[in-house]
Amino acid sequence: MRRAAPAFLASFLALALMLFAAPAGAQQPSPRGLPPVPAAVAGTPAMRKLGEKLFFDRSLSANGTLSCAMCHIPAQGFASNQSALSIGMEGRSLRRNAPSLYNVAFKNFLFHDGRETDLAAQVWGPLLAADEMGNSGIGPLIARLRADAEYGPLFEASFPGEGATMMTLGRAIAAYEAALLRGGGRFDRAVYGGERAALTAREWLGYELFIGKAGCAACHLIGAETALFTDQSWHNTGVAFRSGATSGKRLVQLAPGVLQNIDLAAVGLAQTGAPRDVGRFEITNAPTDRWAYTTPMLRGVSESSPYMHDGSLRTLAEVIEFYDRGGGANPSLDPKIRPLGLTAQEKAALVAFLEAL
């Protein structure tokens, strides 16, 4: 029952934001290769500045120890390289890996299971989850912000006549996140700008494999003028089905370059009685959605290891190997997932291309 409340609240908040949101800010210019940032989340400079302060503020958690930025670390692709699974309130191990926030403004479905569709509303899921930021309710957090000597004026300046409310807090953080754009790099100069030399011969081979033999672009779409590297949908690749049969040990990075298999239960970090993660099925109850997760965007992907919804693949090379084997066989495996028969040279080229993003 505990997990149902945030989902209900997020749906309510999404409706409230649509009904009561103030006029949206001006659209931000996007780097080459990206579409315009949706006006509904772009916000104003003042909103983005306030959102940034909130994003890094530990006082938004119930005990003042956790901020959004502690799982979505800027220097790590706005994800977290330290652990496969996110660490929440009082050191509790969460079920899933922290996804990167690059270009999150363009996602139609948020979280690994796609349960939320509104960037401003989604913030309340982590804020209210008992094992994440642990707030007992909306009102007490908003009351703290209104009474704060810094936040009170900042909210009033960003949202004149509204101040700190359930909706303005979400819109401020969404405005900051909407500015986390990754585009205009070597890939964009080469594919959209005609600068052939912007990519190396190996990276070009990786690109050709990506859109051809390897079939990556079937889900990680590349358009004629823009590339978000996602089909805005979800697929069963077999990762969850495979990992569900493993032991309670996880590969944890103890220090840079130092990895060790740790029994999370033995050190008090494992969830007790947690249900097996069946992905999108938990949202839709559709049998075809068992073990399916949203297609991630790939820009800046080299920064945001480990990979997959459970952080079970440490490197891009491991990801390529997983797909080359045909994913993880299971009754609901997506038909797009099949053995690829890639050579060692082709695998290396695909990694080089992904690193060029």
C-alpha positions in Angstrom: 0.0 0.0 0.0 2.9 2.4 0.7 4.0 2.5 -2.9 0.5 3.3 -4.3 0.2 6.8 -2.8 3.0 8.5 -4.8 1.5 7.1 -8.1 -1.9 8.4 -7.2 -0.6 11.8 -6.1 1.5 12.1 -9.3 -1.6 11.6 -11.5 -3.5 14.1 -9.4 -0.6 16.6 -9.7 -0.4 16.2 -13.5 -4.1 17.2 -13.8 -3.6 20.1 -11.4 -0.6 21.4 -13.3 -2.5 21.3 -16.5 -5.5 23.2 -15.0 -3.7 25.8 -12.9 -0.2 26.3 -14.5 0.8 29.9 -15.1 1.7 30.9 -18.7 4.7 29.0 -19.9 8.1 30.7 -20.3 9.7 31.4 -23.7 11.1 28.4 -25.5 14.9 27.9 -25.1 17.1 27.6 -28.2 18.3 24.0 -28.6 21.7 22.8 -29.8 21.9 21.3 -33.3 20.3 17.9 -33.4 17.6 18.6 -30.8 14.0 19.9 -31.2 12.9 23.0 -29.4 12.4 22.6 -25.7 8.6 22.3 -25.0 7.3 25.7 -23.9 5.3 24.1 -21.1 8.5 23.2 -19.2 11.0 25.8 -20.4 10.2 28.3 -17.7 12.0 31.6 -17.2 15.6 32.3 -16.1 14.3 33.0 -12.5 12.4 29.7 -12.5 15.5 27.8 -13.7 17.7 29.4 -11.0 15.2 28.5 -8.3 14.9 25.0 -9.7 18.7 24.6 -9.6 18.7 25.6 -5.9 16.0 23.2 -5.1 17.6 20.4 -7.1 20.8 20.6 -4.9 19.1 21.2 -1.6 19.2 18.4 0.9 16.6 20.1 3.1 13.9 18.9 0.7 14.2 15.4 2.2 12.5 14.5 5.4 15.7 14.3 7.5 17.8 16.9 5.5 20.3 14.4 4.1 19.3 13.8 0.5 18.9 16.0 -2.6 17.9 15.3 -6.2 21.5 15.8 -7.1 22.8 13.0 -4.9 21.4 10.4 -7.3 21.5 12.6 -10.4 25.1 13.8 -10.2 26.1 16.5 -12.8 29.7 15.1 -13.2 28.3 11.6 -13.8 25.8 12.4 -16.6 23.2 13.4 -14.1 23.1 9.7 -13.1 25.3 7.9 -10.5 28.4 5.8 -11.3 28.9 4.7 -7.7 26.3 2.0 -7.5 24.1 -0.1 -9.7 21.0 0.7 -7.6 20.2 4.1 -6.1 20.6 4.6 -2.4 17.7 6.3 -0.6 16.6 7.4 2.8 18.7 6.0 5.7 20.9 4.1 3.3 18.1 1.9 1.8 18.8 0.3 -1.5 16.2 1.2 -4.1 15.0 -1.1 -6.8 16.4 0.7 -9.8 19.3 2.6 -11.2 19.2 6.4 -11.4 18.6 7.4 -15.0 20.4 10.2 -16.7 18.6 13.6 -16.9 20.2 14.8 -20.2 17.4 16.0 -22.5 14.7 14.8 -20.1 12.4 17.6 -21.2 11.8 15.7 -24.4 10.7 12.4 -22.8 7.1 11.5 -23.1 7.3 8.9 -20.4 9.4 9.3 -17.2 11.0 6.8 -14.8 12.1 3.4 -16.1 8.6 2.1 -16.2 7.1 5.2 -17.8 4.6 5.8 -15.0 4.7 9.6 -15.2 4.2 11.8 -18.2 4.6 15.3 -16.7 8.0 16.6 -15.8 6.7 19.0 -13.2 4.5 16.5 -11.5 7.1 13.6 -11.4 9.2 15.3 -8.8 6.6 14.5 -6.1 7.2 10.8 -6.6 10.7 10.8 -5.1 9.8 13.5 -2.6 7.0 11.5 -1.1 8.4 8.0 -1.4 9.2 6.7 2.1 12.4 5.0 0.8 13.6 7.9 -1.2 13.3 11.5 0.2 10.7 10.5 2.8 8.4 13.5 3.1 5.2 12.6 5.0 3.1 14.9 2.8 3.0 17.9 0.5 1.8 20.5 3.0 4.6 20.3 5.6 7.3 20.7 2.9 5.6 23.6 1.2 5.1 25.2 4.7 8.9 24.9 5.3 9.7 26.6 2.0 7.2 29.4 2.5 8.7 30.1 6.0 12.3 30.0 4.7 14.0 33.5 4.5 15.6 32.6 1.1 13.0 30.5 -0.6 10.0 32.8 0.2 11.3 35.7 -1.9 12.7 33.5 -4.6 9.4 31.7 -5.2 7.5 35.0 -5.2 10.0 36.5 -7.7 9.7 33.4 -10.0 5.9 33.0 -9.5 4.4 36.4 -8.7 1.2 36.1 -6.7 1.7 32.3 -6.2 4.8 31.9 -4.2 5.7 28.3 -3.0 3.0 25.8 -3.8 2.8 22.2 -4.8 2.7 23.2 -8.4 5.3 26.0 -8.5 7.9 23.7 -6.8 7.4 21.1 -9.5 7.5 23.7 -12.3 10.8 25.3 -10.9 12.6 21.9 -10.8 11.2 21.0 -14.2 12.5 24.3 -15.7 16.0 23.5 -14.4 15.9 20.0 -15.7 14.6 21.2 -19.1 17.8 23.2 -19.5 20.0 20.0 -19.1 20.5 19.7 -22.9 23.1 17.5 -24.6 23.4 18.0 -28.4 25.4 19.9 -31.0 28.4 17.6 -30.6 30.5 15.7 -33.1 27.7 13.4 -34.1 25.4 16.3 -34.9 28.1 18.1 -36.9 28.8 15.0 -38.9 25.2 13.7 -39.5 23.3 17.0 -39.5 26.0 19.5 -40.4 27.7 17.6 -43.2 31.1 17.7 -41.5 32.3 14.2 -42.4 35.6 14.6 -40.6 33.8 15.2 -37.3 33.6 11.5 -36.8 36.5 9.0 -37.2 36.3 6.1 -39.6 35.6 3.7 -36.7 32.8 5.9 -35.4 31.3 6.1 -38.8 31.4 2.3 -39.0 29.7 2.2 -35.6 27.0 4.6 -36.9 26.4 2.4 -39.9 26.1 -0.7 -37.6 23.8 1.3 -35.3 21.3 2.1 -38.0 21.9 -1.2 -39.9 23.1 -4.6 -38.9 23.0 -4.1 -35.1 19.4 -2.7 -35.3 19.9 -0.3 -32.5 18.0 2.5 -34.3 14.9 0.4 -34.3 14.3 1.6 -30.7 16.9 4.4 -30.4 15.5 6.5 -33.2 17.5 8.9 -35.4 15.4 11.4 -37.3 16.1 13.3 -40.5 16.8 16.6 -38.6 16.9 15.6 -34.9 17.9 12.6 -32.8 16.5 11.9 -29.4 17.7 8.2 -29.6 14.4 6.9 -28.3 11.1 5.7 -29.7 9.3 7.0 -26.6 8.2 3.5 -25.8 9.2 0.5 -23.8 10.6 -3.0 -24.5 11.4 -6.2 -22.9 15.1 -6.9 -23.6 15.4 -9.7 -21.0 17.5 -7.8 -18.5 14.9 -7.9 -15.7 14.0 -11.5 -16.5 17.6 -12.5 -16.3 18.5 -10.5 -13.2 15.5 -11.8 -11.3 17.2 -15.3 -11.1 20.5 -14.0 -9.7 21.7 -14.1 -6.1 21.4 -11.3 -3.6 24.9 -10.0 -4.4 25.5 -6.9 -6.4 28.7 -5.5 -8.0 29.4 -2.3 -6.1 32.1 0.3 -6.8 33.9 0.9 -3.5 36.3 3.4 -4.9 37.4 4.5 -8.4 38.3 1.3 -10.2 37.7 -0.9 -7.2 34.7 -3.2 -7.7 33.5 -6.0 -5.4 30.5 -8.3 -5.2 28.6 -7.3 -2.0 25.7 -9.2 -0.4 23.5 -6.1 0.2 21.3 -7.9 2.8 24.4 -8.7 4.9 25.3 -5.0 5.2 21.7 -3.9 5.7 21.1 -2.2 2.4 18.8 -4.7 0.7 15.0 -4.2 0.6 13.2 -6.8 2.6 10.1 -8.3 1.1 10.4 -6.3 -2.1 8.4 -7.7 -5.0 10.2 -8.9 -8.1 10.6 -6.0 -10.6 8.3 -6.7 -13.6 8.7 -3.2 -15.1 5.9 -1.6 -17.1 3.5 -4.4 -16.1 3.2 -2.8 -12.7 1.7 0.3 -14.3 -0.5 -1.3 -17.0 -1.2 -4.9 -15.8 -0.8 -5.9 -19.4 0.9 -9.3 -19.7 2.8 -8.1 -22.8 4.5 -5.4 -20.6 6.2 -7.8 -18.2 9.9 -6.9 -17.8 9.5 -4.0 -20.2 11.2 -0.6 -19.6 11.3 2.7 -21.4 13.9 3.2 -24.1 16.6 5.6 -22.7 18.1 8.4 -24.7 21.7 7.9 -25.5 23.4 11.4 -25.6 26.1 11.5 -23.0 25.7 7.8 -22.4 29.4 7.2 -21.8 29.1 9.3 -18.7 26.2 7.5 -17.0 27.4 4.0 -16.3 26.3 1.5 -15.1 23.5 0.7 -17.5 20.0 -0.8 -17.8 17.2 -0.2 -15.3 19.0 -2.2 -12.7 22.6 -1.0 -13.4 23.6 -4.6 -14.0 25.9 -3.9 -17.0 28.9 -1.9 -16.0 30.3 -0.8 -19.4 29.1 0.0 -22.9 31.1 -3.0 -24.1 29.0 -5.2 -21.8 25.8 -3.7 -23.2 26.9 -4.5 -26.7 27.8 -8.1 -25.7 24.3 -8.5 -24.1 22.5 -7.4 -27.2 24.9 -9.4 -29.5 23.8 -12.6 -27.6 20.2 -11.7 -28.3 19.3 -10.3 -24.9 17.8 -12.5 -22.2 15.4 -15.1 -23.5 12.0 -15.0 -21.9 8.3 -15.5 -23.0 7.8 -11.8 -23.6 11.1 -10.9 -25.2 10.6 -8.1 -27.8 10.8 -9.4 -31.3 13.4 -6.7 -32.2 15.9 -8.4 -29.8 17.8 -11.1 -31.6 21.4 -12.4 -31.9 23.4 -10.1 -34.0 26.6 -12.0 -34.9 28.8 -9.0 -34.5 32.6 -9.3 -35.0 35.0 -8.0 -32.4 35.8 -5.1 -34.7 32.1 -4.3 -35.1 31.5 -4.3 -31.4 34.4 -1.9 -30.8 33.1 0.4 -33.5 29.7 0.5 -31.9 31.2 1.4 -28.5 33.3 4.1 -30.2 30.1 5.5 -31.8 28.2 5.6 -28.5 31.1 7.3 -26.9 31.0 10.0 -29.6 27.5 10.9 -28.5 
